[in-house]
Amino acid sequence: TAGLGGMSGAQPKAANIAGVVSITAEINAKAAYKRHKQGWVDEITTSADQAIDMALEFQAAKRARSIAYLGNIVDLWERMVARDIHVDLGSDQTSLHNPWAGGYYPQGMSYEEANTMMAEDPTTFKQRIQETLKRHVKAVNALVEKGMYFFDYGNAFLLESSRAGAEIMDEEGELFRYPSYVQDIMGPMCFDYGFGPFRWVCATGKSEDLDRTDLIAEQVLELLMAKAPAEIRQQMDDNIRWIKGAKANKLVVGSQARILYADSEGRIEIARAFNKAIAAGEIGPVVLGRDHHDVSGTDSPYRETSNIYDGSSFTADMAIQNVIGDSFRGATWVSIHNGGGVGWGEVMNGGFGMLLDGSDAAEQKLENMLLYDVNNGIARRSWARNKEAIFAIEREMERTPSLKVTVPKLVDENVLNNLDF
């Protein structure tokens, strides 16, 4: 994969946690060495061949290890092809939502040379970018033919590759040949069930408060796991293992904050437990939030809503509904913004913040707002006939009798297609 910047820098850390060997290409030496200093990437090399050799050695030893290749990602892919290397998983997290201003760099030039061309000759720079994208896709296609699973992060790699004329479309020429990871992974496994990046920040800035909230969240999840249906037990187990190892994995780089994938019930119960701990004086105030990359906070046809197939993925109403709905259900603040992670004009994002201060009012607000914030998106996904979302919204209506959501009635396609009018 590629990218060791603001968001993409988490890739090697995630690979280590998942127990795989990874190579992440990064053209900016400052970004690569920053991640190395943080402990988020283990090795750095300027040689594509050395990166490949190290990866093969670590793989043979069954040792999870992350490698940063300081160079252009296309050089790495092409060496993989030339050496006939089998790659299990491939992706890309360069900032291709901003391709002409440093989000992606042309092959055959140093970082400094490319920056000079970007400023002084933007027309040629754009041409070089598109030529590089064609070679990028060609190499990926060659490795996929040999068994690699490639997924798009939703960062406009597929979109910009298609605009460059790369061989990225399917046989009909209407859809991309590769799925976004929301289509294949995050959508059916997490978003449709209501699992998304629930975030909290310890307002005191104390690490001991974060440790305490980690323990509280773990205890809540263990209790919920005991009664969880089979459909979501894997997600629950993943999150319990995640929160247990969060401190050891040294994930904090600024605020004493944590993200944990939780569904509606999990978010409410964790938040309620935090509020009680605040009231008891065990921890200081906590601010709740979530990433926009969530069940219902974002309308993004190339990422968050890419697994909604009823034709509504290109509408931008859900983020607005969430912001307005959250605002009068108890959020301390809300925000609506455009372009987060995908590019201006390609996405609408809605966010919120909620202060927990230990009061009864805070408990009432968290129950009302978190229930809506998650289930608005599940309802949308359910109406799109995503079977996981139908399961989730029906389960939520059983848990919350006051919630009424219209559920689609599925039709046998064979019956429908053979109707004689």
N, C-alpha and C positions, 0 to 999 in steps of 0.2 A: 504494500500500500504506500501512500505518500502523504506527507504533511505532518509537521511537528509544531504547528502554530498554536493559537489560542485554544481551539477546540480539538483539533486533530492531534495535538500532543498527547492526548489520553490514549491513543491507539496502542503504543507499545506497553503501557501500563496495563491496559485491558487484556492484551495478549498474554502477559505474564500471569495475570490473575486467572485467565482461562486455561493456562497450562500449555500454551503453544509456543513455537519458535516463530519470531516475526522479524521482517526487515521493513523498515519504514524509510523511504527516501525523503530528503529535505535539502533544498537548494540553498537555504539561508543558514550559514554556519552558526550565527548567533542563536537562532532558534534551536538548532540541534544541540549545541553545547549547554544551553539553558536547561533543556530537558534532561541531559546527562547529569548536570549538577544537581538537579532536583531528585535524581534517582528514578526518573520515569522511563529512561532507556539505559540499557546496560553497556552496550558497546558502540563505538563510533569508528567508521572507516571511510576513506575517500575512494576506495576501490570497489567497484561492483562485484568483481570476481572474488575478492576477499570476503565481502558480505555474504555471498552465496556459499563460499567454502565454510565460513563460520556457522552458517545456518545448518548446513548438512552435518557438520560435526556435532552441533548441539542436538539436532534431531536424532542422530544415531545414538547419542548418549541419553536420549529421552529427558533432556533438561530444558525446561522452559527458559528462554533467554530472548531478549529483545536487542536488535541491532539497528543502528541508524546509519544509513548510507548517505553520505554527504555528497550529493550530486543530483542529476536530473532523473526523475522516475523512469523516463522512457529509455535511458541508457541501461537501467537495471532490468526493465522488462525485456529489452532486446538481447541482453546477455543471457537471460533465462531461456529465451527461445533458442539462441545459438548453441547453448550448452545442453539443450534438451532436458531441462530441469522440470521435475514434476512439482507443481505448486498446488496445494490443497485449496487454499482460499485466497482470493484476490479482491482488492477494492481500491478506492481512491478517495482522499479527503483533501485534495487541493481546493483552493477557494475559487472555483471556476464560476461562481456567481459574480466574480469581479475579474474577468479574464484579462482586461486591457490595462489594469492598474496594479499589478503585482500579485494577483491571485493564482497565476500559473506562469511558468517560465519556459521560454523556447529552448529546444535542444541545441547543443553545439556552441553555447555561449556561457561565459561565467555569470555569476549573479550580478557582479558589478557592471559587466558589459551590457547585460540585458536591461538593467536599470537605466543606463545611459541612453540606450536605444528607445526605451519606453518614453523617456522625457523629450528626446530630440527628434525621433523619427517614428511617431506612433503608428503610421500607416504600415511601414515595414515590420514593425514589432507585431502588429496584428496578423500580418501574413505569416510570420515565423511561428506565432502561436498556433495558428490553424494547421500549418504543415506538421507541427509537433503532435497535435491532437490526432491527425491521421495516422501517424506512425505509432502513437500510443495505443490507439484502438486496434491497429493491425497486429501488434504484439500480443495484446490481451486476447484477441480472437484466436490466435495461434495456440496459446496456452489453454484456452477453454476447449478447443478441439482435442486436446490431450488430457482432458479430465478436470481442469480447474473449475471451481465454482466461483463466478465473479458476481459481485453485487455492487450496486451504486449506492453511495451514501445519501444521495439526494442533494448534492452540492452543485448541481448543474453540469456535471461531467458528461452525462448522456446528452443533455440539451445542447451544450456548446459543441460537442463532438458532431452532432447531427448538423448543426449550423456550419461547421467546418467542412462538411462533405465526407466525413469518415464513414466507414462501413459499420454503422451502429444500429441501423434499423432492421426490423424483422423482414421476412420474405415478402410480406404484403406491402411493406414500406410505410405502414401507418403507426406501428408501435416500436419502441426500443427493443432490441433483442435481449437486453438484460433487465432484470427487475430492479426497482429500488429496494433497499433492504426493508422498507416499511411494507412493501407488497409481500415479500417472501418470509420475513422474520418478525419484525416488530409489530406489524399490524395484526396478523392472526394470533401471535403468541401473547402480546401485551395489550396494545391499544384497544382491541375489540373486547377484551375482558375488563377493561378499565384500569389496567396497570400502566403507570406512567411516572415520570420523574418528580416525585414529591420532594420538596426542598424545605429545609429549615436552617435558620441562622441564629446562633446564640448571641443575643444582643450585648451581653457582658464582655464578649471577646475572650472569655476564659476557656482554656482547653478542657478543664475539668467539667465544665458545663456540657461541652460536646460529648465527653466520655459518658456522662450520665444520661444524656439523651440517646446515645447509641444503645446503652443498656436497656433503657425504657422501650425503645423501638423493638429491640430484639425480643424482649419479654412479651410484648403485645403480639408480635408476629408468631411466636411460639404458641400462644394461646389460640390464635386464629387458625394456625396450621392444623391444630388438633381436630378442628371441625370443618376444614376446607374440603370442598368436593374434589373429585379426582381431576376435573378439568383444569384446576388452577394450582394443584399441589406442586408441580415443578416450579412455577413462578414463585410460590411462597418459599420453597426450599432454596432457590437461587438467592432470594433476598435475605434470608436468614444467614446464609453463608457469607453474603456480601457484607452485611452489617457487622457480623462477628469479626471479619478481617479488615474492616475499614481503617482502624487506627494503625494496625501493623503495616498496611499497604501505603501509609503516608500520603493520603489523598488531599490533605489540606494544604493549600498554597497561599491563602490570604485570610479571609474571614473564617471564623470557627463555624463552618457550615457543612451540611451533608445533603446528598441526594440519595433517595431510596425509591425504587420502583414499588409502588403500592396501589391497590385499587381503592374504590370509594370507601369501603368498610375499613380497610387498613389505614387510610389517611385520617379518617375521623377518629378511630380508636387511638392511634398514635398521638394525634393532636390533643385529644381529650386527656390522655395520660400526661402529656407535657403540661397542660394547663393545671392539672391537679398538683403536679410536682412544683410548679411555680407558686401556687397558692400555699403549699406546705413549706415554702422557703428552701426547697432542695436545690433549685436552680433559679437563675434569673430569667427575665423575659425572653421569649422566643418569637422570631418573625417567621411565619410560614410563607411559602411561595411554591412555585414549580417552574420548570423549564418550559419554554413555549413549545418544545418538541414533545407534545403530550396528546392525550386522548382527544381533547376537544378545544384546546387553546389556539389552534392554528389551522388555517385553510391554505394548503400548499399541494397543488396537484402533482408535483414531482417528488414529494416526500410525505408529509404527515397524512394527507388525505389520498395518497396514491392507491390505497387498497379499497377505496370506495368506488364501486363500479356501476352505480346506477345513473351515471351521467352528471352527478352534482359535484364532482371533485373540483371543478373549475369555478364554483361559486365561492364567495367570500363572506358568508353570513355567520358561520358558526363562531368565529373569533369575536365578532361584534356581539352576538347573543351572549357569549360567556362574560364579556366585559360588563355589559349592561346588567345581566342577571346577577353576577357576583357583586356588583356595586351596591345593590339594595338588599342583598342577603347577608352583608356583614363584612365585606372586604374593607381593610383600612385604606387601601388605594388600589386603583386599577390603571392599566395602560393599554393603549392600542398602538401598534407600530407595524411597519412594513419592511419586508426584506430580510428578516432575520435568518441568516445561514443559507439562504437560497438565492437572494437577489431582489433588488427593488422591482416592484411590479409583478413579482412572481409569487408573492405570499403575503398573507395578513396574519399578524400575531396578536393575541390578547394575553395579558398577564395580570397578576394581582399580588398584593402583599397583605398579610393579616397578622396583626400584633396579638400575641397571647400574653396576658398579664395576670392570669390566675383568677380572674373574676367570673362570676356566673354569666355575665353578658358575653364574655369571650367564648364560653362554652356553647352558648346558644348560637352565636354567630358561626362558629366553626362547623357545627352540625348542619346548619342551613346551607352555608355557602359551599362547603366541600362536597356535599351530596349533589348539589346542582352542577358544580364545576366539572365533575367527572361524568355524571350521567347524561348531561346534555350531549356529550360526544358519543356515548354508547348508544343513545337513542337514534342519533343520526346514522351510525354504523349499522344498527339493527334494521332501520328502515331500508338501508341499502342491501339487505338480505345477507349480511355476514353472519354465518351461523354461530360463531363465537359470541358476537355481540347480542344476538337474540337470546342466547343462553344467559348472558350476563344481565341484560335488562329484565328478563323474567325473574331471575334470582333476586335482583334488587327490589322488584315490586313485591316479592314475597317477604323480604326483610323489612321493607318500608311500605306498608299498606296504603299510605296516603299518596304514594307516587303512582300516577296513571300514565302509561305510555302506550300508544297504538303500536302493536306488533304486526309485521307483515304476515300474510297468509301465503305460504309458498305453494307454487303451482308445479305440477309435474310437467316438465318441458315437452315430453312426448305427447301428452294429452293436448297441451296448448297448440303444438305445431300441427296436430292432425285434426283440429276442429274443422268441421265442414259447415261453412256459412252459406 
